[in-house]
Amino acid sequence: MNWYDLSDYGNNYKRGAVALGLIVVLFLLLNRPTTPTISAWRGENPSVAGLSGAAIQVGQGDTLVAPPGISSDQPWGNPVAANRVVMTQGYGVGSHAPAEVWGAIDLAVDGNGDGLADPAGSVGAPVRATMSGYIDITADSWPAGNHVWVIGNEYKTGYAHLSEFKVQDGDYVERGTIIGLMGSTGSSSGPHLDYQIWHNGVNQNPLNYHPLP
């Protein structure tokens, strides 16, 4: 065997080692443990959504009282009128990615006090405008289902998957007005509210506008 043969043998060995390494890496990637996806429904992994896992306590009516300096047409507070509200999907993750297009948070009601959303407590829960503005309704859309925009001078807020509207297109509403009821219309895995905030055409993280205490 001359040195050419030895060189070919070395090259073949290197190719085989590289191929074996790629196979091992692929195997590890396919079999690695994955972080549970935050559901748009029950919130299997609340910590990833920015929660401690316990139900978030929300008062009746007082969460929409904005501090001085917050104008009426600036979003503030929790849009869901319920004693216990949980966030089941966070901003910019899951179906809310990419954030600049689909950024929102999902809110539902913990009606039985177990720290998770439940359908009985969520279906029909009143949804309130978090700002003052004009109503723009889209019924039976995809993926938002029954959807309401509340539109002000610089801000607009979106409320998706409603089961029923309580306002009409073109109405002017004040912060705290009940605009609809929570449902599961459109692309939805269970009753919840998809809540969006936009400022001058740029998607915002609703968590910066105090939707949860």
N, C-alpha and C positions, 0 to 999 in steps of 0.2 A: 504493500500500500504506500503510494507516494504522498508527498505533502499536500497535493491537490485533494486527494481522498480525505486526508485528515481535516482539511479546511471545510470540505462539504459536510463531513460528519459533525464538525463543530457548529456549522450554520444550521444544520437540521436539528441538532440538540437545542440550540437557542430558540428556533421556531417552535419546537415542541414545548419548551418550557414556557414561552410566551402564551401559546394556546392554552396550556394547562392553567396558567395563572388567570387568563380571561374567563375560563370556565368556572374556576373557584370564585372569582369576583361576582360573576353573574349568579351563581348559586346563592351566595351570601345576600346579594341584593334582593333576590326573589323570595328569600326565606327569612329576611330580617323582620323583627317585630315592628309593627307600625303603631303610630299614635292614633287613637280612635278619632274618627272624623266627628266634628261637632255637628250634631243633628240639627235640622231646622225644627225639630219637634222636641224630644225629651231632654236633650242636653246631656248625652252620656259622659261627656268630659267637661264639666263646668269650669275646671281650673284653667283649661286652655282658652275658654271664652272670657277669662278675666274674672271669674267668680270664685268664691270660697267653697261653693257647693251647697251652702245654706240658702233658703229662700230669702229673697230681698224684700224687706218690709217696706211697703209703700202706703202712705196715708191716703185717705179719701179726700180729694179736693185740694189739699194744702201743697202738693208737690208742684203745682203750676203757679204758685205765687212767686214771681221773680223778684230778686233783690233790686234795690235802686240802681239805676243806670242801664237796666235791660229794657229796651223798647218793646212795645207790644207786638211789633212785627219781627221780633227776634225769637227763635225757638228757645224754650225753657221748660224743663220738667218732664214728667212721665206721661206719655199719651194714653196709658191704660188705666182706667178707673177700677182699681181692685186693691184689696188689702195686702195681697202677696203677689208680687210680680217677679218672674225669673227671666233672665236672658238666656235663650237657648242656642243662639249662634252669635258670635262676636263680629266685629267690624273687620272687613278685608280678608275673611277666611271662608272656606267652603264655597257656598253659592254666592257669597258676597265679595268674591275676588274676580277680577281686579277691583280694588277699592275705588279707583277713579271712575269706574263705570257702574258697578253694582254695590258700592259701599253702603252698608246699612247694618242695623242690628235687629235680631228677632226677639220679640217679647211674647210671653205667654203667662197664664195665670196658674199659680199653685193653689188650687182650690181646696185641697185636703191637707195641706201643711206638711207634706213629706219632703219638701225642698225641690221638687221637680214639677214641671208643667204637667197638667192633666187635662184631658179633653172636656170633661164635664165642667170644670171651672173656667175653661178658656172660651168655649163656644158662647157667643153672644155677649161677651164682656164689652162694656162701652169703651169706645176709642175717642179720645178728645184731641182737639187741635192744640198744639203746643205753642202756637203763635197766632196772631191775627192776620187775616188776609182773605183773598177771594178763592172760592172753591172751583176746582177744575176736576170733573168726574170722568173716569173711564170705566165703563162696565164690561165685565166678562173679557178682560184683556189677557194676554199671555206674555210673560209668566206671572204678572202681578194680580190677575183675577180682577175683582172689584177694587178699583184704586181711586184714591182721592189725593189731589195736590191742594195744599193751602199755600197761596202765593202772595208774598208781600213785596216790598220795594227792593230789598236785596236778597232776602232769603225765600226759600220755598221748602216745605216739608212734605214727604210722601208717606202714604199709609196704604199698605197693600194687603190683599187676601181677605178683604172684608166680606162678611156674609150679607150685610145690609147697609144701605146708605141712610143717614138721618138728615142730610142736607141736599140741596139741589144745586145743579151747575150754575155758577155765577153768583151764588150767595156770598155775602160778606159775613165772616164769623170772627168772634173774639177768642182769645186764648181761653181754653177751658170748655168751649162748645163741643158737645158730643156730635161727631160727624159720621159715625157709623158703628157697627158692631163687629167684633172679632170673628173671623171665620177661617175657611180653608180653601178659598176659591183660587183658580189659577194653578200654577205649579207649586204645590204645597204638600208636605207630608203629614200635616195635622194642623189643627187650629192654632194660629199665632198671628202676630202683627209684624210685618216687615216695615221698619221705620227708617226713613231716609231724611237727610238734611243736605241742602245745597246752598252755597253762598256765592252769589255772582257767578253762577255756572260751574262752580267747583264743588265736588262732593266733599262732605265733611264727616268726621267721626261723631255720631250722635252722643257718644259717651262724654264728649267735651261740653255738652249742653245739659248735663245733669238729669238724664232720664231715670237714673237710679241713685238712691241716697249713697 
